[in-house]
Amino acid sequence: MDNSNIAAMFQMLDSSNKGSISFIQYKEALKTLGLCTADEVLKDDGHGITCEKFMYEVCICPASLQAFARRF
């Protein structure tokens, strides 16, 4: 998935154009993409998830890539 697709996905989640999404939206997006499981524990730091963080977690983060690879 390239950066423009990930950015477009983030924009769909950020429908109010705040520049961030909630932790719940973030976790559900990762589950939908197969990058985390329903029982996987993710830490909520209390801050919104920015587009940059979302892109990092989906595309760049090695842990996410390992999770993606486990599905195949």
CHARMM internal coordinates of N, CA and C (Angstrom, degrees):
IC EDIT
DIST 1 N 1 CA 1.4508
DIST 1 CA 1 C 1.5329
ANGL 1 N 1 CA 1 C 107.41
DIST 1 C 2 N 1.3071
ANGL 1 CA 1 C 2 N 116.95
DIHE 1 N 1 CA 1 C 2 N 129.84
DIST 2 N 2 CA 1.4613
ANGL 1 C 2 N 2 CA 118.54
DIHE 1 CA 1 C 2 N 2 CA -178.37
DIST 2 CA 2 C 1.5357
ANGL 2 N 2 CA 2 C 111.19
DIHE 1 C 2 N 2 CA 2 C -90.39
DIST 2 C 3 N 1.3260
ANGL 2 CA 2 C 3 N 115.10
DIHE 2 N 2 CA 2 C 3 N 168.43
DIST 3 N 3 CA 1.4568
ANGL 2 C 3 N 3 CA 121.07
DIHE 2 CA 2 C 3 N 3 CA -174.53
DIST 3 CA 3 C 1.5233
ANGL 3 N 3 CA 3 C 113.41
DIHE 2 C 3 N 3 CA 3 C -59.50
DIST 3 C 4 N 1.3251
ANGL 3 CA 3 C 4 N 118.07
DIHE 3 N 3 CA 3 C 4 N -35.68
DIST 4 N 4 CA 1.4663
ANGL 3 C 4 N 4 CA 119.59
DIHE 3 CA 3 C 4 N 4 CA -178.81
DIST 4 CA 4 C 1.5249
ANGL 4 N 4 CA 4 C 110.96
DIHE 3 C 4 N 4 CA 4 C -66.91
DIST 4 C 5 N 1.3172
ANGL 4 CA 4 C 5 N 117.74
DIHE 4 N 4 CA 4 C 5 N -35.77
DIST 5 N 5 CA 1.4675
ANGL 4 C 5 N 5 CA 120.86
DIHE 4 CA 4 C 5 N 5 CA 177.15
DIST 5 CA 5 C 1.5259
ANGL 5 N 5 CA 5 C 111.03
DIHE 4 C 5 N 5 CA 5 C -68.44
DIST 5 C 6 N 1.3238
ANGL 5 CA 5 C 6 N 116.30
DIHE 5 N 5 CA 5 C 6 N -40.12
DIST 6 N 6 CA 1.4639
ANGL 5 C 6 N 6 CA 120.27
DIHE 5 CA 5 C 6 N 6 CA 179.28
DIST 6 CA 6 C 1.5254
ANGL 6 N 6 CA 6 C 110.02
DIHE 5 C 6 N 6 CA 6 C -66.92
DIST 6 C 7 N 1.3251
ANGL 6 CA 6 C 7 N 117.30
DIHE 6 N 6 CA 6 C 7 N -41.84
DIST 7 N 7 CA 1.4628
ANGL 6 C 7 N 7 CA 121.24
DIHE 6 CA 6 C 7 N 7 CA 177.96
DIST 7 CA 7 C 1.5319
ANGL 7 N 7 CA 7 C 110.45
DIHE 6 C 7 N 7 CA 7 C -63.33
DIST 7 C 8 N 1.3178
ANGL 7 CA 7 C 8 N 117.87
DIHE 7 N 7 CA 7 C 8 N -39.91
DIST 8 N 8 CA 1.4602
ANGL 7 C 8 N 8 CA 121.50
DIHE 7 CA 7 C 8 N 8 CA 178.56
DIST 8 CA 8 C 1.5296
ANGL 8 N 8 CA 8 C 110.43
DIHE 7 C 8 N 8 CA 8 C -64.90
DIST 8 C 9 N 1.3197
ANGL 8 CA 8 C 9 N 116.69
DIHE 8 N 8 CA 8 C 9 N -39.58
DIST 9 N 9 CA 1.4638
ANGL 8 C 9 N 9 CA 120.72
DIHE 8 CA 8 C 9 N 9 CA 177.79
DIST 9 CA 9 C 1.5301
ANGL 9 N 9 CA 9 C 109.84
DIHE 8 C 9 N 9 CA 9 C -63.24
DIST 9 C 10 N 1.3251
ANGL 9 CA 9 C 10 N 116.49
DIHE 9 N 9 CA 9 C 10 N -43.33
DIST 10 N 10 CA 1.4638
ANGL 9 C 10 N 10 CA 120.28
DIHE 9 CA 9 C 10 N 10 CA 178.34
DIST 10 CA 10 C 1.5252
ANGL 10 N 10 CA 10 C 110.27
DIHE 9 C 10 N 10 CA 10 C -60.99
DIST 10 C 11 N 1.3226
ANGL 10 CA 10 C 11 N 118.02
DIHE 10 N 10 CA 10 C 11 N -42.94
DIST 11 N 11 CA 1.4629
ANGL 10 C 11 N 11 CA 121.60
DIHE 10 CA 10 C 11 N 11 CA -179.56
DIST 11 CA 11 C 1.5203
ANGL 11 N 11 CA 11 C 111.50
DIHE 10 C 11 N 11 CA 11 C -62.53
DIST 11 C 12 N 1.3295
ANGL 11 CA 11 C 12 N 117.31
DIHE 11 N 11 CA 11 C 12 N -34.45
DIST 12 N 12 CA 1.4642
ANGL 11 C 12 N 12 CA 119.50
DIHE 11 CA 11 C 12 N 12 CA 176.45
DIST 12 CA 12 C 1.5306
ANGL 12 N 12 CA 12 C 110.44
DIHE 11 C 12 N 12 CA 12 C -66.75
DIST 12 C 13 N 1.3309
ANGL 12 CA 12 C 13 N 116.44
DIHE 12 N 12 CA 12 C 13 N -38.45
DIST 13 N 13 CA 1.4664
ANGL 12 C 13 N 13 CA 119.97
DIHE 12 CA 12 C 13 N 13 CA 178.71
DIST 13 CA 13 C 1.5221
ANGL 13 N 13 CA 13 C 111.53
DIHE 12 C 13 N 13 CA 13 C -71.15
DIST 13 C 14 N 1.3169
ANGL 13 CA 13 C 14 N 117.03
DIHE 13 N 13 CA 13 C 14 N -33.67
DIST 14 N 14 CA 1.4630
ANGL 13 C 14 N 14 CA 122.77
DIHE 13 CA 13 C 14 N 14 CA -179.48
DIST 14 CA 14 C 1.5292
ANGL 14 N 14 CA 14 C 109.58
DIHE 13 C 14 N 14 CA 14 C -93.03
DIST 14 C 15 N 1.3075
ANGL 14 CA 14 C 15 N 116.00
DIHE 14 N 14 CA 14 C 15 N 62.29
DIST 15 N 15 CA 1.4635
ANGL 14 C 15 N 15 CA 120.98
DIHE 14 CA 14 C 15 N 15 CA -174.76
DIST 15 CA 15 C 1.5259
ANGL 15 N 15 CA 15 C 112.84
DIHE 14 C 15 N 15 CA 15 C -65.55
DIST 15 C 16 N 1.3215
ANGL 15 CA 15 C 16 N 117.91
DIHE 15 N 15 CA 15 C 16 N -23.83
DIST 16 N 16 CA 1.4701
ANGL 15 C 16 N 16 CA 120.16
DIHE 15 CA 15 C 16 N 16 CA 178.90
DIST 16 CA 16 C 1.5258
ANGL 16 N 16 CA 16 C 112.17
DIHE 15 C 16 N 16 CA 16 C -88.78
DIST 16 C 17 N 1.3368
ANGL 16 CA 16 C 17 N 116.37
DIHE 16 N 16 CA 16 C 17 N 0.34
DIST 17 N 17 CA 1.4696
ANGL 16 C 17 N 17 CA 122.21
DIHE 16 CA 16 C 17 N 17 CA 176.27
DIST 17 CA 17 C 1.5322
ANGL 17 N 17 CA 17 C 113.11
DIHE 16 C 17 N 17 CA 17 C 60.30
DIST 17 C 18 N 1.3553
ANGL 17 CA 17 C 18 N 116.61
DIHE 17 N 17 CA 17 C 18 N 37.72
DIST 18 N 18 CA 1.4626
ANGL 17 C 18 N 18 CA 121.85
DIHE 17 CA 17 C 18 N 18 CA 179.11
DIST 18 CA 18 C 1.5239
ANGL 18 N 18 CA 18 C 112.27
DIHE 17 C 18 N 18 CA 18 C -79.66
DIST 18 C 19 N 1.3155
ANGL 18 CA 18 C 19 N 117.14
DIHE 18 N 18 CA 18 C 19 N -19.98
DIST 19 N 19 CA 1.4598
ANGL 18 C 19 N 19 CA 120.10
DIHE 18 CA 18 C 19 N 19 CA -176.61
DIST 19 CA 19 C 1.5137
ANGL 19 N 19 CA 19 C 112.91
DIHE 18 C 19 N 19 CA 19 C 93.75
DIST 19 C 20 N 1.3307
ANGL 19 CA 19 C 20 N 115.83
DIHE 19 N 19 CA 19 C 20 N 2.03
DIST 20 N 20 CA 1.4575
ANGL 19 C 20 N 20 CA 120.38
DIHE 19 CA 19 C 20 N 20 CA 177.01
DIST 20 CA 20 C 1.5297
ANGL 20 N 20 CA 20 C 109.19
DIHE 19 C 20 N 20 CA 20 C -152.79
DIST 20 C 21 N 1.3211
ANGL 20 CA 20 C 21 N 114.21
DIHE 20 N 20 CA 20 C 21 N 160.66
DIST 21 N 21 CA 1.4667
ANGL 20 C 21 N 21 CA 120.38
DIHE 20 CA 20 C 21 N 21 CA 176.42
DIST 21 CA 21 C 1.5224
ANGL 21 N 21 CA 21 C 107.73
DIHE 20 C 21 N 21 CA 21 C -122.57
DIST 21 C 22 N 1.3085
ANGL 21 CA 21 C 22 N 116.10
DIHE 21 N 21 CA 21 C 22 N 163.81
DIST 22 N 22 CA 1.4625
ANGL 21 C 22 N 22 CA 120.31
DIHE 21 CA 21 C 22 N 22 CA -179.95
DIST 22 CA 22 C 1.5270
ANGL 22 N 22 CA 22 C 110.19
DIHE 21 C 22 N 22 CA 22 C -75.47
DIST 22 C 23 N 1.3134
ANGL 22 CA 22 C 23 N 115.14
DIHE 22 N 22 CA 22 C 23 N 161.74
DIST 23 N 23 CA 1.4557
ANGL 22 C 23 N 23 CA 120.46
DIHE 22 CA 22 C 23 N 23 CA 177.61
DIST 23 CA 23 C 1.5322
ANGL 23 N 23 CA 23 C 110.59
DIHE 22 C 23 N 23 CA 23 C -61.50
DIST 23 C 24 N 1.3219
ANGL 23 CA 23 C 24 N 116.51
DIHE 23 N 23 CA 23 C 24 N -37.20
DIST 24 N 24 CA 1.4681
ANGL 23 C 24 N 24 CA 120.47
DIHE 23 CA 23 C 24 N 24 CA 179.72
DIST 24 CA 24 C 1.5236
ANGL 24 N 24 CA 24 C 110.59
DIHE 23 C 24 N 24 CA 24 C -64.14
DIST 24 C 25 N 1.3331
ANGL 24 CA 24 C 25 N 117.11
DIHE 24 N 24 CA 24 C 25 N -44.03
DIST 25 N 25 CA 1.4710
ANGL 24 C 25 N 25 CA 120.28
DIHE 24 CA 24 C 25 N 25 CA 176.92
DIST 25 CA 25 C 1.5274
ANGL 25 N 25 CA 25 C 110.60
DIHE 24 C 25 N 25 CA 25 C -60.98
DIST 25 C 26 N 1.3164
ANGL 25 CA 25 C 26 N 115.43
DIHE 25 N 25 CA 25 C 26 N -42.65
DIST 26 N 26 CA 1.4613
ANGL 25 C 26 N 26 CA 122.06
DIHE 25 CA 25 C 26 N 26 CA 179.97
DIST 26 CA 26 C 1.5243
ANGL 26 N 26 CA 26 C 110.92
DIHE 25 C 26 N 26 CA 26 C -60.37
DIST 26 C 27 N 1.3237
ANGL 26 CA 26 C 27 N 116.66
DIHE 26 N 26 CA 26 C 27 N -49.03
DIST 27 N 27 CA 1.4686
ANGL 26 C 27 N 27 CA 120.98
DIHE 26 CA 26 C 27 N 27 CA -178.43
DIST 27 CA 27 C 1.5274
ANGL 27 N 27 CA 27 C 110.70
DIHE 26 C 27 N 27 CA 27 C -64.06
DIST 27 C 28 N 1.3241
ANGL 27 CA 27 C 28 N 117.18
DIHE 27 N 27 CA 27 C 28 N -42.49
DIST 28 N 28 CA 1.4624
ANGL 27 C 28 N 28 CA 120.39
DIHE 27 CA 27 C 28 N 28 CA 179.14
DIST 28 CA 28 C 1.5278
ANGL 28 N 28 CA 28 C 111.34
DIHE 27 C 28 N 28 CA 28 C -64.43
DIST 28 C 29 N 1.3345
ANGL 28 CA 28 C 29 N 116.92
DIHE 28 N 28 CA 28 C 29 N -38.03
DIST 29 N 29 CA 1.4698
ANGL 28 C 29 N 29 CA 120.34
DIHE 28 CA 28 C 29 N 29 CA 177.66
DIST 29 CA 29 C 1.5223
ANGL 29 N 29 CA 29 C 110.23
DIHE 28 C 29 N 29 CA 29 C -63.95
DIST 29 C 30 N 1.3331
ANGL 29 CA 29 C 30 N 117.44
DIHE 29 N 29 CA 29 C 30 N -43.14
DIST 30 N 30 CA 1.4650
ANGL 29 C 30 N 30 CA 120.22
DIHE 29 CA 29 C 30 N 30 CA 178.48
DIST 30 CA 30 C 1.5217
ANGL 30 N 30 CA 30 C 111.13
DIHE 29 C 30 N 30 CA 30 C -63.40
DIST 30 C 31 N 1.3339
ANGL 30 CA 30 C 31 N 116.70
DIHE 30 N 30 CA 30 C 31 N -39.75
DIST 31 N 31 CA 1.4705
ANGL 30 C 31 N 31 CA 119.62
DIHE 30 CA 30 C 31 N 31 CA 177.49
DIST 31 CA 31 C 1.5264
ANGL 31 N 31 CA 31 C 110.41
DIHE 30 C 31 N 31 CA 31 C -64.60
DIST 31 C 32 N 1.3183
ANGL 31 CA 31 C 32 N 117.00
DIHE 31 N 31 CA 31 C 32 N -43.29
DIST 32 N 32 CA 1.4684
ANGL 31 C 32 N 32 CA 121.40
DIHE 31 CA 31 C 32 N 32 CA 179.44
DIST 32 CA 32 C 1.5192
ANGL 32 N 32 CA 32 C 111.35
DIHE 31 C 32 N 32 CA 32 C -60.65
DIST 32 C 33 N 1.3292
ANGL 32 CA 32 C 33 N 116.40
DIHE 32 N 32 CA 32 C 33 N -38.64
DIST 33 N 33 CA 1.4643
ANGL 32 C 33 N 33 CA 121.20
DIHE 32 CA 32 C 33 N 33 CA 179.53
DIST 33 CA 33 C 1.5272
ANGL 33 N 33 CA 33 C 112.64
DIHE 32 C 33 N 33 CA 33 C -79.57
DIST 33 C 34 N 1.3185
ANGL 33 CA 33 C 34 N 116.92
DIHE 33 N 33 CA 33 C 34 N -6.01
DIST 34 N 34 CA 1.4536
ANGL 33 C 34 N 34 CA 120.35
DIHE 33 CA 33 C 34 N 34 CA -179.37
DIST 34 CA 34 C 1.5164
ANGL 34 N 34 CA 34 C 113.54
DIHE 33 C 34 N 34 CA 34 C 78.41
DIST 34 C 35 N 1.3341
ANGL 34 CA 34 C 35 N 116.80
DIHE 34 N 34 CA 34 C 35 N 20.72
DIST 35 N 35 CA 1.4553
ANGL 34 C 35 N 35 CA 120.50
DIHE 34 CA 34 C 35 N 35 CA -177.95
DIST 35 CA 35 C 1.5167
ANGL 35 N 35 CA 35 C 113.26
DIHE 34 C 35 N 35 CA 35 C -96.56
DIST 35 C 36 N 1.3178
ANGL 35 CA 35 C 36 N 117.18
DIHE 35 N 35 CA 35 C 36 N -3.83
DIST 36 N 36 CA 1.4597
ANGL 35 C 36 N 36 CA 121.25
DIHE 35 CA 35 C 36 N 36 CA 170.20
DIST 36 CA 36 C 1.5228
ANGL 36 N 36 CA 36 C 107.05
DIHE 35 C 36 N 36 CA 36 C -154.28
DIST 36 C 37 N 1.3071
ANGL 36 CA 36 C 37 N 115.16
DIHE 36 N 36 CA 36 C 37 N 158.26
DIST 37 N 37 CA 1.4575
ANGL 36 C 37 N 37 CA 120.71
DIHE 36 CA 36 C 37 N 37 CA 179.91
DIST 37 CA 37 C 1.5217
ANGL 37 N 37 CA 37 C 109.38
DIHE 36 C 37 N 37 CA 37 C -98.34
DIST 37 C 38 N 1.3155
ANGL 37 CA 37 C 38 N 116.13
DIHE 37 N 37 CA 37 C 38 N 165.27
DIST 38 N 38 CA 1.4579
ANGL 37 C 38 N 38 CA 120.53
DIHE 37 CA 37 C 38 N 38 CA -178.36
DIST 38 CA 38 C 1.5264
ANGL 38 N 38 CA 38 C 111.66
DIHE 37 C 38 N 38 CA 38 C -62.27
DIST 38 C 39 N 1.3403
ANGL 38 CA 38 C 39 N 117.55
DIHE 38 N 38 CA 38 C 39 N -31.13
DIST 39 N 39 CA 1.4580
ANGL 38 C 39 N 39 CA 120.50
DIHE 38 CA 38 C 39 N 39 CA -178.14
DIST 39 CA 39 C 1.5334
ANGL 39 N 39 CA 39 C 113.31
DIHE 38 C 39 N 39 CA 39 C -93.21
DIST 39 C 40 N 1.3267
ANGL 39 CA 39 C 40 N 117.09
DIHE 39 N 39 CA 39 C 40 N -1.27
DIST 40 N 40 CA 1.4610
ANGL 39 C 40 N 40 CA 120.56
DIHE 39 CA 39 C 40 N 40 CA 179.15
DIST 40 CA 40 C 1.5278
ANGL 40 N 40 CA 40 C 109.92
DIHE 39 C 40 N 40 CA 40 C -71.98
DIST 40 C 41 N 1.3107
ANGL 40 CA 40 C 41 N 116.46
DIHE 40 N 40 CA 40 C 41 N 135.13
DIST 41 N 41 CA 1.4600
ANGL 40 C 41 N 41 CA 121.55
DIHE 40 CA 40 C 41 N 41 CA -177.88
DIST 41 CA 41 C 1.5279
ANGL 41 N 41 CA 41 C 109.21
DIHE 40 C 41 N 41 CA 41 C -93.32
DIST 41 C 42 N 1.3260
ANGL 41 CA 41 C 42 N 115.29
DIHE 41 N 41 CA 41 C 42 N 120.37
DIST 42 N 42 CA 1.4620
ANGL 41 C 42 N 42 CA 122.17
DIHE 41 CA 41 C 42 N 42 CA 174.69
DIST 42 CA 42 C 1.5191
ANGL 42 N 42 CA 42 C 107.46
DIHE 41 C 42 N 42 CA 42 C -112.79
DIST 42 C 43 N 1.3107
ANGL 42 CA 42 C 43 N 116.77
DIHE 42 N 42 CA 42 C 43 N 142.01
DIST 43 N 43 CA 1.4614
ANGL 42 C 43 N 43 CA 120.92
DIHE 42 CA 42 C 43 N 43 CA -177.14
DIST 43 CA 43 C 1.5230
ANGL 43 N 43 CA 43 C 110.78
DIHE 42 C 43 N 43 CA 43 C -91.51
DIST 43 C 44 N 1.3198
ANGL 43 CA 43 C 44 N 114.99
DIHE 43 N 43 CA 43 C 44 N 128.18
DIST 44 N 44 CA 1.4561
ANGL 43 C 44 N 44 CA 122.28
DIHE 43 CA 43 C 44 N 44 CA 176.61
DIST 44 CA 44 C 1.5186
ANGL 44 N 44 CA 44 C 107.95
DIHE 43 C 44 N 44 CA 44 C -94.18
DIST 44 C 45 N 1.3351
ANGL 44 CA 44 C 45 N 117.15
DIHE 44 N 44 CA 44 C 45 N 115.89
DIST 45 N 45 CA 1.4577
ANGL 44 C 45 N 45 CA 119.96
DIHE 44 CA 44 C 45 N 45 CA -179.23
DIST 45 CA 45 C 1.5357
ANGL 45 N 45 CA 45 C 112.05
DIHE 44 C 45 N 45 CA 45 C -87.64
DIST 45 C 46 N 1.3205
ANGL 45 CA 45 C 46 N 116.55
DIHE 45 N 45 CA 45 C 46 N 4.59
DIST 46 N 46 CA 1.4558
ANGL 45 C 46 N 46 CA 120.81
DIHE 45 CA 45 C 46 N 46 CA 177.70
DIST 46 CA 46 C 1.5186
ANGL 46 N 46 CA 46 C 114.51
DIHE 45 C 46 N 46 CA 46 C 85.74
DIST 46 C 47 N 1.3244
ANGL 46 CA 46 C 47 N 117.14
DIHE 46 N 46 CA 46 C 47 N -3.30
DIST 47 N 47 CA 1.4612
ANGL 46 C 47 N 47 CA 121.34
DIHE 46 CA 46 C 47 N 47 CA 179.31
DIST 47 CA 47 C 1.5196
ANGL 47 N 47 CA 47 C 109.01
DIHE 46 C 47 N 47 CA 47 C -104.38
DIST 47 C 48 N 1.3135
ANGL 47 CA 47 C 48 N 115.98
DIHE 47 N 47 CA 47 C 48 N 154.01
DIST 48 N 48 CA 1.4585
ANGL 47 C 48 N 48 CA 119.89
DIHE 47 CA 47 C 48 N 48 CA 174.68
DIST 48 CA 48 C 1.5275
ANGL 48 N 48 CA 48 C 110.55
DIHE 47 C 48 N 48 CA 48 C -66.09
DIST 48 C 49 N 1.3013
ANGL 48 CA 48 C 49 N 116.42
DIHE 48 N 48 CA 48 C 49 N 157.36
DIST 49 N 49 CA 1.4601
ANGL 48 C 49 N 49 CA 122.58
DIHE 48 CA 48 C 49 N 49 CA 178.83
DIST 49 CA 49 C 1.5277
ANGL 49 N 49 CA 49 C 107.78
DIHE 48 C 49 N 49 CA 49 C -93.18
DIST 49 C 50 N 1.3244
ANGL 49 CA 49 C 50 N 116.33
DIHE 49 N 49 CA 49 C 50 N 117.71
DIST 50 N 50 CA 1.4621
ANGL 49 C 50 N 50 CA 120.97
DIHE 49 CA 49 C 50 N 50 CA 179.45
DIST 50 CA 50 C 1.5225
ANGL 50 N 50 CA 50 C 110.24
DIHE 49 C 50 N 50 CA 50 C -80.92
DIST 50 C 51 N 1.3117
ANGL 50 CA 50 C 51 N 115.31
DIHE 50 N 50 CA 50 C 51 N 166.72
DIST 51 N 51 CA 1.4688
ANGL 50 C 51 N 51 CA 120.41
DIHE 50 CA 50 C 51 N 51 CA 177.69
DIST 51 CA 51 C 1.5245
ANGL 51 N 51 CA 51 C 110.31
DIHE 50 C 51 N 51 CA 51 C -60.04
DIST 51 C 52 N 1.3175
ANGL 51 CA 51 C 52 N 117.24
DIHE 51 N 51 CA 51 C 52 N -39.92
DIST 52 N 52 CA 1.4619
ANGL 51 C 52 N 52 CA 120.75
DIHE 51 CA 51 C 52 N 52 CA -179.69
DIST 52 CA 52 C 1.5214
ANGL 52 N 52 CA 52 C 111.47
DIHE 51 C 52 N 52 CA 52 C -61.66
DIST 52 C 53 N 1.3410
ANGL 52 CA 52 C 53 N 116.38
DIHE 52 N 52 CA 52 C 53 N -45.24
DIST 53 N 53 CA 1.4713
ANGL 52 C 53 N 53 CA 120.21
DIHE 52 CA 52 C 53 N 53 CA 178.88
DIST 53 CA 53 C 1.5236
ANGL 53 N 53 CA 53 C 109.89
DIHE 52 C 53 N 53 CA 53 C -65.45
DIST 53 C 54 N 1.3171
ANGL 53 CA 53 C 54 N 117.06
DIHE 53 N 53 CA 53 C 54 N -41.94
DIST 54 N 54 CA 1.4581
ANGL 53 C 54 N 54 CA 121.29
DIHE 53 CA 53 C 54 N 54 CA 179.53
DIST 54 CA 54 C 1.5267
ANGL 54 N 54 CA 54 C 110.13
DIHE 53 C 54 N 54 CA 54 C -59.91
DIST 54 C 55 N 1.3187
ANGL 54 CA 54 C 55 N 116.71
DIHE 54 N 54 CA 54 C 55 N -46.68
DIST 55 N 55 CA 1.4615
ANGL 54 C 55 N 55 CA 121.04
DIHE 54 CA 54 C 55 N 55 CA 179.89
DIST 55 CA 55 C 1.5307
ANGL 55 N 55 CA 55 C 110.48
DIHE 54 C 55 N 55 CA 55 C -63.12
DIST 55 C 56 N 1.3144
ANGL 55 CA 55 C 56 N 116.77
DIHE 55 N 55 CA 55 C 56 N -40.91
DIST 56 N 56 CA 1.4643
ANGL 55 C 56 N 56 CA 120.82
DIHE 55 CA 55 C 56 N 56 CA 179.03
DIST 56 CA 56 C 1.5177
ANGL 56 N 56 CA 56 C 110.41
DIHE 55 C 56 N 56 CA 56 C -61.07
DIST 56 C 57 N 1.3248
ANGL 56 CA 56 C 57 N 116.75
DIHE 56 N 56 CA 56 C 57 N -47.80
DIST 57 N 57 CA 1.4562
ANGL 56 C 57 N 57 CA 120.89
DIHE 56 CA 56 C 57 N 57 CA -177.18
DIST 57 CA 57 C 1.5288
ANGL 57 N 57 CA 57 C 112.48
DIHE 56 C 57 N 57 CA 57 C -67.16
DIST 57 C 58 N 1.3108
ANGL 57 CA 57 C 58 N 116.75
DIHE 57 N 57 CA 57 C 58 N -37.11
DIST 58 N 58 CA 1.4638
ANGL 57 C 58 N 58 CA 120.02
DIHE 57 CA 57 C 58 N 58 CA -176.74
DIST 58 CA 58 C 1.5277
ANGL 58 N 58 CA 58 C 111.89
DIHE 57 C 58 N 58 CA 58 C -79.85
DIST 58 C 59 N 1.3137
ANGL 58 CA 58 C 59 N 117.02
DIHE 58 N 58 CA 58 C 59 N -39.32
DIST 59 N 59 CA 1.4561
ANGL 58 C 59 N 59 CA 120.06
DIHE 58 CA 58 C 59 N 59 CA -169.37
DIST 59 CA 59 C 1.5155
ANGL 59 N 59 CA 59 C 114.60
DIHE 58 C 59 N 59 CA 59 C -108.68
DIST 59 C 60 N 1.3090
ANGL 59 CA 59 C 60 N 118.53
DIHE 59 N 59 CA 59 C 60 N -36.39
DIST 60 N 60 CA 1.4517
ANGL 59 C 60 N 60 CA 120.74
DIHE 59 CA 59 C 60 N 60 CA -168.03
DIST 60 CA 60 C 1.5240
ANGL 60 N 60 CA 60 C 113.52
DIHE 59 C 60 N 60 CA 60 C -106.77
DIST 60 C 61 N 1.2974
ANGL 60 CA 60 C 61 N 117.22
DIHE 60 N 60 CA 60 C 61 N -36.90
DIST 61 N 61 CA 1.4626
ANGL 60 C 61 N 61 CA 121.64
DIHE 60 CA 60 C 61 N 61 CA -172.20
DIST 61 CA 61 C 1.5311
ANGL 61 N 61 CA 61 C 111.40
DIHE 60 C 61 N 61 CA 61 C -59.52
DIST 61 C 62 N 1.3421
ANGL 61 CA 61 C 62 N 118.17
DIHE 61 N 61 CA 61 C 62 N 122.77
DIST 62 N 62 CA 1.4686
ANGL 61 C 62 N 62 CA 120.52
DIHE 61 CA 61 C 62 N 62 CA -178.85
DIST 62 CA 62 C 1.5229
ANGL 62 N 62 CA 62 C 113.51
DIHE 61 C 62 N 62 CA 62 C -58.18
DIST 62 C 63 N 1.3203
ANGL 62 CA 62 C 63 N 118.19
DIHE 62 N 62 CA 62 C 63 N -36.25
DIST 63 N 63 CA 1.4599
ANGL 62 C 63 N 63 CA 119.76
DIHE 62 CA 62 C 63 N 63 CA 179.85
DIST 63 CA 63 C 1.5248
ANGL 63 N 63 CA 63 C 110.60
DIHE 62 C 63 N 63 CA 63 C -63.09
DIST 63 C 64 N 1.3358
ANGL 63 CA 63 C 64 N 116.89
DIHE 63 N 63 CA 63 C 64 N -39.69
DIST 64 N 64 CA 1.4592
ANGL 63 C 64 N 64 CA 120.60
DIHE 63 CA 63 C 64 N 64 CA 177.88
DIST 64 CA 64 C 1.5187
ANGL 64 N 64 CA 64 C 110.91
DIHE 63 C 64 N 64 CA 64 C -64.80
DIST 64 C 65 N 1.3173
ANGL 64 CA 64 C 65 N 116.40
DIHE 64 N 64 CA 64 C 65 N -39.91
DIST 65 N 65 CA 1.4574
ANGL 64 C 65 N 65 CA 119.56
DIHE 64 CA 64 C 65 N 65 CA 179.21
DIST 65 CA 65 C 1.5158
ANGL 65 N 65 CA 65 C 110.72
DIHE 64 C 65 N 65 CA 65 C -65.77
DIST 65 C 66 N 1.3312
ANGL 65 CA 65 C 66 N 116.87
DIHE 65 N 65 CA 65 C 66 N -37.54
DIST 66 N 66 CA 1.4583
ANGL 65 C 66 N 66 CA 119.63
DIHE 65 CA 65 C 66 N 66 CA 177.30
DIST 66 CA 66 C 1.5212
ANGL 66 N 66 CA 66 C 110.19
DIHE 65 C 66 N 66 CA 66 C -65.36
DIST 66 C 67 N 1.3296
ANGL 66 CA 66 C 67 N 116.95
DIHE 66 N 66 CA 66 C 67 N -41.33
DIST 67 N 67 CA 1.4571
ANGL 66 C 67 N 67 CA 120.28
DIHE 66 CA 66 C 67 N 67 CA 177.90
DIST 67 CA 67 C 1.5253
ANGL 67 N 67 CA 67 C 110.14
DIHE 66 C 67 N 67 CA 67 C -62.86
DIST 67 C 68 N 1.3245
ANGL 67 CA 67 C 68 N 116.80
DIHE 67 N 67 CA 67 C 68 N -40.83
DIST 68 N 68 CA 1.4565
ANGL 67 C 68 N 68 CA 121.15
DIHE 67 CA 67 C 68 N 68 CA 178.28
DIST 68 CA 68 C 1.5188
ANGL 68 N 68 CA 68 C 110.14
DIHE 67 C 68 N 68 CA 68 C -62.69
DIST 68 C 69 N 1.3214
ANGL 68 CA 68 C 69 N 116.74
DIHE 68 N 68 CA 68 C 69 N -43.27
DIST 69 N 69 CA 1.4628
ANGL 68 C 69 N 69 CA 121.07
DIHE 68 CA 68 C 69 N 69 CA -178.53
DIST 69 CA 69 C 1.5271
ANGL 69 N 69 CA 69 C 111.61
DIHE 68 C 69 N 69 CA 69 C -65.33
DIST 69 C 70 N 1.3401
ANGL 69 CA 69 C 70 N 117.87
DIHE 69 N 69 CA 69 C 70 N -31.25
DIST 70 N 70 CA 1.4695
ANGL 69 C 70 N 70 CA 120.96
DIHE 69 CA 69 C 70 N 70 CA 179.66
DIST 70 CA 70 C 1.5306
ANGL 70 N 70 CA 70 C 111.07
DIHE 69 C 70 N 70 CA 70 C -62.48
DIST 70 C 71 N 1.3117
ANGL 70 CA 70 C 71 N 117.11
DIHE 70 N 70 CA 70 C 71 N -27.30
DIST 71 N 71 CA 1.4691
ANGL 70 C 71 N 71 CA 119.87
DIHE 70 CA 70 C 71 N 71 CA -177.43
DIST 71 CA 71 C 1.5087
ANGL 71 N 71 CA 71 C 111.71
DIHE 70 C 71 N 71 CA 71 C -73.15
DIST 71 C 72 N 1.3269
ANGL 71 CA 71 C 72 N 119.27
DIHE 71 N 71 CA 71 C 72 N -18.85
DIST 72 N 72 CA 1.4469
ANGL 71 C 72 N 72 CA 121.79
DIHE 71 CA 71 C 72 N 72 CA -174.86
DIST 72 CA 72 C 1.4701
ANGL 72 N 72 CA 72 C 111.72
DIHE 71 C 72 N 72 CA 72 C -113.07
END
COOR INIT
IC SEED 1 N 1 CA 1 C
IC BUILD
